[in-house]
């Protein structure tokens, strides 16, 4: 569960991550109510607003309805609260590598435009999506460089838009709103590549792709094939964290488009407490290695253990057991790496 914790609680969290075998630590996003909105509403030119419904429909329970809208020129300032959040976890981590997470730039456009049937651009962006995408790209470039200046060397951008583009149901819905999804996807990749081109060379930038994770449920299904050639083949990110814990994510064949990016296989679910069979996980890693060399593969849970402050339906100890399983299997598979 995500809770607002004091400094001492964050210290205990980092110590627990190290104790359970992790080599890079995070703040657990404990000070965030949502995995994405807290960052998005901290940007210049955005506003946190209530809503009648969540911006997408989950299969089961629904998150409390809040959203973000664009009200001015999008930008990133050093006063953004995530800068202080990074400073806090960096101080606690000391010499240990910090993995810091923020939502993907695609999420601002996906929520405000693609999912919003009644989207009306402000005058600045009316009839000028190119300007909006340029401003979004610059905001994330500024975020990456600001965090780097504060000591960040590993930044992960979290993204559910690509999971939606894998879903026939979601793509039909958004196309019905008049959205040109092919163009949208191309623009998302262009934005990511601009960030890659303008970030410090020694800042690792990865992307986590998810199909929803609220209270152990989900909101989209479909394999990566519809987006694989564009996303895997043209996105210049350092690595992909890919959901692969259920058949909703499809098979490994789309990985044939991967170039030199690292692929982190999310084979162990963070939604339910039952521990996966080690041999079954190893067999799936071997299967994936038919498309991506083993030395480019890694292992993780399919997502974090909570997308909002409510948390998934696992106890703390059940979560740590999942982490230990990841570490144990990884050590056994890549023993000679």
N, C-alpha and C positions, 0 to 999 in steps of 0.2 A: 504494500500500500504506500502511496505517496503521502507524506505528511510534511508540514513545515517543521524543520528541525533546527536546533541550535548548532553552533559550531562543534560542540562536543559530540553530537550525534553524527555529524559528517566525518569526524575523526574515526569513530567506531566503524562506520561504513567502509571507509578506505582500508582500515586494518582488517576487516572481514574479507574484503576482496583479495587482499594480499594473502591472507591465511588460506583462502580457498583456491589459490593457485593462479590468480590473474596477474599478468605482468604490466598491464596498463589499467588505470583506475578511472572511475567517473564519479560524479556527484550524485548519481542515481536520479537526477532531475527532481529531487525531493522538494525543492522550493518552487516547483512549477505545478500549476493546477492542470495544465494540458501540455502534451508533448510539443505542441506547435503554436498555440495561440499566444502564450506568454512571450515568445520571441516576436511573432508577427505584429502584435499590438504595441511592442516597444519600438518599432520602426517609426521614423518620421513619415508623416502622410497617411497614417492608418488610424483607425478608431475601433475600440472594443465595443461591441453592441450585443444586446440580447436578440433572441430569435425565437420564432414560433417552433421551429424544428431544427435539428442538427443538419449540417450541410450535406450529409449523406446518411443513408439508412443502414443501421446495423441489423444483423440477424439475431433478434432477441432484445435485450435491454438497450435503452438508448441513453447516450450521454446527456447531461443538462445542456439545453440549447443556448449556446453563445457562439458568436462568430466575429469576424473582422471585416471591415470595409475600407476601401481606399477613398480618402477625403482630401488628399493633397499630393504634392510631389513626394514620391517614395524615396527614402534615403536611410542611411545608418549613421548615427552619431555616437561618439565615445561615451555619451551619457546613457546609452542603452544599458539596462540593468544586467544583461548577460555578461558585460565586461567585468562588473564587480563580482558576478557569480563565478566567472573563470578565475579571477584573482583569489577568491576564497578557496576553491578546490586546489589550485596550484600551491597555495601556502600549506595546505594540509598534506598534499602528496609529496612535497619535498622533491627528492631526486627521482621519484617514480614518474613514469610517463603518464600524462593526463590525456584521456580521450574525451573531447568535448563535443557535445551534440547540439545541433540546431536544425530546424526544419529546412528542407530544400527550398530554393527560390520558386520552384514550380508550385509550391503549396499556396503562396499568396495569390497567384493567378488562378489556380484551380478552384480555390474557395470563393474568391471574389467574382470571378468571371465564368469559368467553365460550369461549375455546379449551380450557379445563380441564374435561374431562368429569367429573372427580371433585372438583370444587370444593366445599369445605366452609367457609363463612364463620366467622370468629372470633366469639365471643359478642357483641362490640360491634356487629357488622354483621349478625348472624343475623336474618333476616326484616326487614331494614331497609336495603334498597338505597338509599333516599333519603338516609340518613345517610352512606353510603359515597360517593355521588356529591357530596354537599355538602362532605365532607372533601377529596375529590379536587379539586373546584373551588377550594376555599380554598387548598390546597397550591400550585396553579398561579398563583392570584392573588398569593399571598405571594412565589412565585418571580419573577413578572413585576415586582412592585413592588420587590423586593430588588435584582434586576439593574438596574432603572431607577435606583435610588439610587446604584448603582455606575457609572452612565453609559451603560447600554444604551438604545438608541433604536430598535433593529430586532431583533425576536425572531421566530424561525420555529419553529413546532411541527410535527414530522414524524409522519406517521400512515399506517399500513398497514391500519387497520381498514376504512376506506371502500372500499379496493380489494377487500377480502374480501367486503364486502357487495354488491359488483358481480358476484361469482362465484356462479353457480348451485350449483357443487360445494361451496363453503365454506358458503353459507347453508343448504343441505340438511344438511350435517354438524352445524353448530351448532344448528340447529333440532331435530335429533335428540337433542341433549344436553338439550333442554328449555328452550332460551333463547328468550325473546320478543324477536326481533331488531328488530322495529318499535319496541318500547319502548326497547330499548338505544340505537338510533340517535337517537331523540328525546332521550334523556338526554344523549347525547354532544353534541348541538347545544346543549342547555340549559347544559351545563357550559362550552362554548366561549363562549356568549353572556354568562354570568356573568363570565368572565374579561375579555371585551371591555368590559363595563359597569364593571368595577372597576380597570382598568388606567389609567395616565396617558394623557391624550388624545394626547400627542405620541409615544407608543410605538407604532410600527407593528407589528402582529401579523399574521403570515401563516401559512398552513397548506400543507404539502407532502404530497400524497397519492401513494402508491407501491404497486406490486404485488409488491414484493420485488426485491432487488438484490444478493444474496450471490453472489460469484464469478461475476458476469455472468449469473446465472440469475434465477428468479422463482418465486412461489408462488401467484399468483392471476391470473385473466383475466376480462374482462367489461367492457363499456362502462358509463358513468356513469349511464345512464338510470334504473336502479332506485333510486338515491339522490339524483338531481339536484334534484328539486322540494324535498325537505327540506333537503339540504345547501346547494345553491347559492341556494335561495330564502329560507332562514330563518337561515342562519349569518351572524352579523354581523362576521365576520373582515374584515380589510382587503384580503386578497388570497389567491388560491389558486395554488399551483404544481401543475400537473396533468400527469401522465404521459401523453404522446401520441406516443411514439416507435415504436409498433408497433400492429398491428391488435388486439392484446389489450385496448387501451384504448377501442376503439370509435370512433365518429365524433363530430363536434362538435355534433350536434343538442342534446344535454343542456345545452349552454351557454345555451340560450334562457331558462333559469331564473335566470341570473346577474342580480343587481341592480346595485349600484354598485361591486362588488368588482373589484379588478384581477385579471386572469387571466394567469398566466405559463405559456405553452405549452411543455411539455417535449418539443419535437420532435426534438431531437438526442440520440441515445442515448449514455449513459455506460457501456454494457456492452461495446461492441466498437469497435475502432480505426478502421474504415472511415469516412471523412468523407462526410457527406450532401451531396447536390447542392444548391447554393444556390437554384437556380430552383425546385426541388421544395419546399424549405422555405418560400420566399416564396409559392408557390401555396397551401400549406396554411394559412399565416397569413391570406391573403386569404379562404380558405374559412371559417376561424373567425370572421373579421370580419363574416360574414353574420349571426352570432348575437350577437356582442359588438363594440361599436365599437372601431376600431383603437386609439384613444387609451386604451382600457382594457386593451389586450393588451400582453404583453411576451414575450420569448423566453428559454429556458434549455435546459440539458441536462435529460433526463427525471428524473435523480436525481443524487446525488453519485457519485464514482468508487469508493466503497467503503462498505458497510454495516457491515463488521467489519474487524478489523485485518488480515485476509488480503488484502483488496483485490480489485478486478476484474481482468480479463485484458487490461489495457492498460499500456503503459509510461508513464513520467512524461511524455515528450515527446508521446506520443499523446494524453494527457489535456490537455496545454496546447494542442495543435492543435484539440481540440474546443472549448475555451474561446475561442480566437481566432475560430473559425468562428461561434460565438454572437455575439461582439462585432461581427464584420464584417457579418453579416446584419442584426443589429439596427440598426446605423448606417445601412445602406442602406434598410431598410424605414421607419424612423422618422426619416429625415434631417431632416424639417421639423418634427418634434415638439418 
